[in-house]
Amino acid sequence: MFESLSTRLQDVFKSLRGETRLTPDAIEAALREIRLALLEADVNFKVVKAFIDRVRDRAMDTVDDGILRGLVPSQQVVKIVRDEMVALFGNAEGGLQPSAKRPRVILLLGLQGAGKTTTAGKLGKWLTKQGRHPLLVSTDVKRPAAIEQLNVVGRKASLRVHDPAGELEPVARARSAVAEANNLGFDVVIVDTAGRLHIDDELMRELIAIKDATDPSDRLFVADAMTGQDAIKSAGEFNARVGVTGVVLTKLDGDARGGAALSVVSVVGVPIAFAGSGERLEDLEPFHPERVVSRVLGMGDVLSLIEKAEAAITEEDAERLEEKIRANEFTLEDFRDQLKTIRRMGPLESIIGMIPGMSNMKELAENKPDEKQISRVEAIINSMTVEERRKQHIINGSRRKRIAKGSGTSVEEVNRLLKQFVQMQKMLKQLGGMAGLTGGGKKARRQATQMLRNRR
C-alpha cells in the first residue's frame, strides 16, 4: 500500500546523502518533497501541515549542533521523520485493550462493503490463537444473505455462529448471543452489525440500541483503506454518534496510497487496532506503528517476518532443517518444503517488503515476485521420483525430458532449476550453521527487538 510514499521518501533521503551537515536550505528542500509525498499519498492536509512543522522544528534544532549523535544528515532526517511518523499513530500497541468483562462484546461498525463480515471471521480466528473462545452473531437483517454470509465465514474459520431461527430483530439477536455465550462458556461475542451505503439516523439508532443492550468493551470501526479520506470522515461521524474505541483498516494489501492509515489517529482521535492485509482468514494482525513506519522508510520489518516464520514452521522442523544444512544434506524435497512454508507466510511481495533494504530495489520493482513461478518449481520437483529428489546428480537428459513433460514445463526450466539448486547447496554449505531466520526462534526475536530499540 505504501509503495509510492515509500519510494518518494527514500528518494528524499538519498538526496541528502551528499551533504556534510544539515543546513536550513537543505531542510526546507527536503520538507517540500516530504510534504508533496504525503499529500499525494492522500494524507489529511491538516495532519501534513502539523507533521511538517514538527519535523522542521526538530531538524532546525540540530543545525547549530552539527552532526547529531554521530549521524550523517540523511540519517538525522530519517530519524526525525521516523519518530514523528510513529507519533502520528499515538502510543497504542495495537490489538485489543485489556478487559475483565466476560463475555467480552466486540461491536464491528462501518459502512456497507467495508469488510465487516470477513473481519468478524478474521478477528475470531485471531482470538482463537490467543486462547479465547469467540461466538459470532450477525445483526444485519436487511442486507440479503448477510446472515448466511457470516455463517459461511464462521464454518470456514471453524467458529460457532449464533443464528436463532426466525429471529429478525437486531437487538434481540445481539442480546440472545450474549446470553448463549454466558450459558455455553464463550468468553467473546463478536457482533457483525448492519451497514449502509451512507450514514443515516435509522442506522445510528439501531447501533445505539445494540450498544445499550450488550454493553460492549470494544466498538471497532472497520474502514476500507482503499476509500482514503472518506473512510476517515465516516470514522469521525461514527465516533461522534456511537463512540469508537479503535479502527480496523482492511485491504492494506491493495494499491491504496496510505493516507487513511497516517491520518486516522490524528483526525478521529482513536487508535488503529488491527490491519487486514489479504484475503485469507489469517491475514489480520494487530497494528504495530513502529513496524509499519519501518517498512515505509525502507528499514524492513524483521519482527513481523519472524512472527510469520514462527507461525508457518514448528521448532522441530526448524531444528531438523538446520541439522540438514549443517550436514550438507539439503535436498530438493527440503527445498520444496521450504517453498510451501514461504507460501504459508503470505504474499511474496509482502514478505520481501519486510526484509531490510529489499522493499524498493529496482530489480524487484521491475520483476515483481511471481507466485505462479513457485507453483511451476513445485510441479517440477513433484514430477521427480523420490530418488531423484534426494540425489539430483542422477538426473540425466532422458530423465529431464520426462520431468519436463510430467510437470508441463520445458527442459530448459528443469535445467535452470537444477542449476540454481546446486548453487544454493554450495551457498548453504558455506553458511554452515547459519540456518536462517526460521531456525533462530526466540533468539532471532530478541536480536530483532534489540535492533528495533537501537533505531530509536
N, C-alpha and C positions, 0 to 999 in steps of 0.2 A: 504494500500500500504506500509506503513512504519512499518508494524508489526515486521519484523525481526530486522530492525535497532533499533526500539524502545526497543525491548526485550534486545538486546545486550547492549545498552547504559544504561538501567536501572540496568543491572547486574553489570556494571562498578561502578555505584553509590553505589550499595549495598555493594560492596567490600570495599568501603571507610568508611562505617558507623562505623567500629570498631576503626578507627583512632581517636586519640585525637587532633591531629593537622596535617596540611599538611607538608609533607617533600618532598625534591627533588625526592627521590626514589619512594614514593607513587604517585607523579605526573607523573613521567615517565612511571610507570607501567600502570596507568590509560590511559595515552595518547597512549600507544601501543595498548591497547584494542579498544580505540575510533578510532584510525587510521584504524585498521583492520575492524571494524564495518562499517566505511564509505566506504572503498574500496570494501567490499563485497556488499554494497548497490549500487555499480556502480556509486559512485560519482567520478567526474573527478580527476585524481591523482594530478594535479597541484592545484586544489581547496583544496584537502585534506591536502596537504603539507602546504599551506598558512594558512589554518584553524588551524592545529595543532600548528604551530609556534605562532600564535596569542594567543591561549589558554595557551600554555606553558609560554609565556612572562607574561601574566596576573596572572597565577597561581603562578609563581615564585615570583612575586611582593608581594604576600600575605604570603609567607613562613616566612619572618622575622617579619611580623606583628602579627603572631599567628592567633587567631580566628578573622575573618573579620566581623564586624558589628553583632556580636553575632551568626554567622552561624557556624555550625559544618563543618568539612572538606568535607563531601559528599555534603552538601548544597552549600558550596563555589564553588565546581567544577560544580555542576548543574547550578548555576547562571552564571558562566563564559561561560560554553558551550551553555547555552540558549542564552545569549547575542550575542555570536559570530555566532550562527546559524541564529538568526534573522538578523544579519548584512549581512549574505550571500545573503539575499533576497533584500538588499538595503532598501531605505526609501519609496518605493512605497506603496500606500494604497490599491491597487487592484481596479478592475473595470475600467471604462473609465475616462480619464482625462478631465477636463472641456474644452468645446469648444463652441464658439459663432456661428460657421458655421451652416447654415440652408439651405438645409438639410445636416445633418452630414453624411458623407460617411464612411463606415467601410468596408475595404477590408479584406476578410479572405483568408490567404495564407497557403500553405503547400503542402506536397506530397499526392499522391493518397492514400486513405484509412485511413487518419489521423482522419477523422470525421468532415470535414468542413461543410458538408451539414446539419448534425444533429446539429452541433454547431450553424449554422445560425438560426435554429428554436429555439434553447435554448436561444440564445442571444436576439432574437426578443421577446420571452416570457418574459425574464428578463427586457428588456427595457419597455415593456408594463406595467409591475408592477411599473416602475419608472414614469409612466405617459407620456411616449413617444409614438410616432406613427410610427413604423418601416415599411418599404417596402422592400421585399426580391427580389433578382434577381440572376439568375444563368448565368454565362458566360462560363460554361463548355459545349461546343458544340460538343466535340469529344467523351467523355465517353458515352456509350449507356445508355439511360434513366436517365442521370444526371439531366436534366431539370425537368423531371416528378417527380423524387425523391424529389426535392425541393418543387414542387407543393404539393406533398403528405404531407411533413413535415409542409408546410405552412397551409394547411387545418386542420391538427391535432392541430396546435398551434393557430388556428383562426387568422392567419396573411395573409395580402394581398401579393401576389407574382406577380411581373411584368413578363409577358411572351408574348411578341409581336409575333403574328402568323407569321411564315415564316422567321423571323429574326434569322440568324445563324452566325452573325458576333459578336464576343465577345465584342469589344469596342463599337459597335453600341448598343448592348443590355444594357451595363452599362450606356452609355450616355442617352439613352431614359428612363432608370429607374430614373435617377436624374431629367430629365425633367418632368416625371409623378409625382414625389414626389413634385416638385415645384408647379405643376398645381393643385394637389389634396390636398395639405396641409400635406403631410407626412414629419416629421422632421428628420428621419433617413433612410438611404438606406444601407442595408447590402448586399454586393456583394460576392456571393459564387463563387470564381474563380476556374479555372481548376487546376488540379494537375497531376503529372506524377509519375511513379514508381521511377524516379530518376530526378535530376536537369539537365535540358538541356537549350541550348540557345534559342530555339523556345519558350519554356515556359516563360523564363525571358523577352524576347522581348514583348510577349503578356501582361504580367503583368505590365511592364513599360508603355505600351501604354494605358492600362486601368487606371493606376495611373495618367498619364498625362491628360487623358480625364475627370476624375472625381474629381481630387484634394482631395483625402481622408484625413480626420482628423486622422484616425486610420488605421494602417496596422498590423493586428493581425496574427501572425504565429500560426497555430493550429498544435500541436505536440502530438503524441500518446505517453503517458508516458511509455507504455509497451516496446517501442523501445530503451529506455535508452539513452546512449550517442550518438547513431545515430540520435536521434531527436535533440540533442544539435548541432551536426555537421551541420545538414540540416538548422537549425535556423540561425546559423552563416553565412552560404552561402547565404540564402535569405536576411539576414540583409545587407550583403556586396553588393549585387547586386540590391536589390529593396528598402531596408530600412524597418526595422521592428520597430514598436513602442511598441509592447507588445506581450506576448506569452499566448496562451490558452492551458493548459495541459489537455488532455482528458484521460479517463479511469483510473482515480486515485483510483477507487474502485476495480481495478484488483489486480493481485499479482506482480505488478511492484515493484522493490526494492527501488525506491525513489530517485535514483541518479540524474535523469533528473531534478527533482524539485530543488534539492540542488545545482545543477551545473549551471543552465541556466543563472542566472543573472550574475555570475562571468565570465562565458565563453563568452556569447553572448553580454552582456552589456545592455540588455533590461529587464524590469520587467515582472513578471508573472501577467497578468491582471485578468484571470479567470481560474477556475479549474472545470472540469467536473467530477462528481463522481457517475454517474449512467445512466440508460437508459431513465429515464423519462425526459420530457421537462423541468421540474422544477429543474433538477439536474445540474445546472450551478451556481456557486457562485463566487463573487469577491474574489480574493486570498488575504487572510489576513496572513502575515508571522508569526505574534506572535501567532495566534491561531493554525497554523499548527505545529509550534515548540512545543507549549504546549502539543499537542496530542502526538508528537513523544517522549517527555520526560515523558509521563505518567501523566501530570498535568490536562488532560481533556481540554475541550473547552466549557465552560459554556455559553459564549456569543452566539456562533453558535447554541447551544442547545436551548437557549431562543428564538432566531430568528426563528428556525424551529417550536418551540411550538407555537409562536405567529402567524405564517403563517397557522398552522393547526387548531387552535381553536380561536374563537372570544372572546372578552372581556366578552360579555354577557354569553356565555357558561361557561367560566371560573368562573364567579361570581356565576352562578347557581350551578355549581359543588361544589364550596366552601361552599355555604349555605347548600347543602345536607349533606356534610361531617360534618359540624358543628352541624346539627340537627340529625346526626346519621341515615340518610335516604338513604345512598348509596346502590343501588340495583344492581342486575345482569344486568339490562338494562343499567345502568350507566357504569358498568364495560365493557360491550360490546362496548359502545360508545367510551370509552377511548382506547380500543384496536384498534378501527378504526382510532382514532386520531393518535396513535403511528405509525400505518402503513402509514399514510399520511406524517409523518415526514421523512420517508426514511427507508433504511435497518436497521434492529435491531443492527447488528454489528457496523454500523457507529454511531448509537445513543449511544450505550453503550460506544464506544470509546471516546465520548465527556464528559463522567462523570468522574470527577477527581478520580484517584485511581482504576478505573474499567477496564482500557484498557488491562491490562496484568495479571488479576487474573487467577490463574491456573485453577480454576473451569470453568471459561468462555472459556479458551483455549481448555480444554478437552471436554466441552459440549457447542459448539457454538450455539447461539440462532437459533431456528428452526422456520422459517416463517410459515411453514405448521402447526405447533402446534397452532399458533394463529388462523388459519382457523378452526382447529378442535374445539377449545374452542368456537369460534363464532357459529359454527354449533350446538354445544350442547345447547348453550343459545337460539339460534333461534328455536330449537325444543321444547322449553318450551312454555307454554301458558303465556299470559300477567300476569295472577295472580301468576303463579309460578316464573316468573322473578322478581316480586316485593315482593313475600313472599316465599323465598326459603325453609323455615322451613316446608311448607306443602308438600314438595316433598317426598313421601313415596316410598316403594320398587317397587310397580307396576308402579308408575309414572317414576321412574328412568329407568325401563326396556323400557318403551315407548319412553323416551327421547333418550336413547342409540340407539334404533332401528331407530328412525327418523333421527338421526344425523350420522348414520353409524359408531358409536363408540361402546365402551363396557361400561357395567355398572360400571366397575372399574374406567374408565376415568371420568364418570359422578360423581362418589363418590369423586374422587380426586379433581375435580373442585369445588364441593360444600364445601369440607373441607378447601381448600385453600381460598375460598371466605369468609368463616366465619372467618378465621384467619385474612384476610385483613380487614374485618369490625372492628374487635377488635383493630387492629393496628391504623386504621383511627380514631376510637373513642378516642384512647389515644393521637393521634396527635392533635385532636381538630381543631383549626383554621388553622393549617399549611396545607393548601390545595395543596401545592406543587408548582412546577415551573410554570405551566401554569397560576396559579391564581395570580402570582406576577406582571406580566406585566412590566410596566416601573420601578417599584421599584426593581424587580428582575434584570432588566438590569443595573440599577445604581449600585446595590450591586456587580454584576459580573464585571462591569467595574472597580470598586474600587479594587476588588480582583486582577484584571489583573495589575493595576498600582502598587499595593503593591509588586508584584513579581519583578519589575524592579530594 
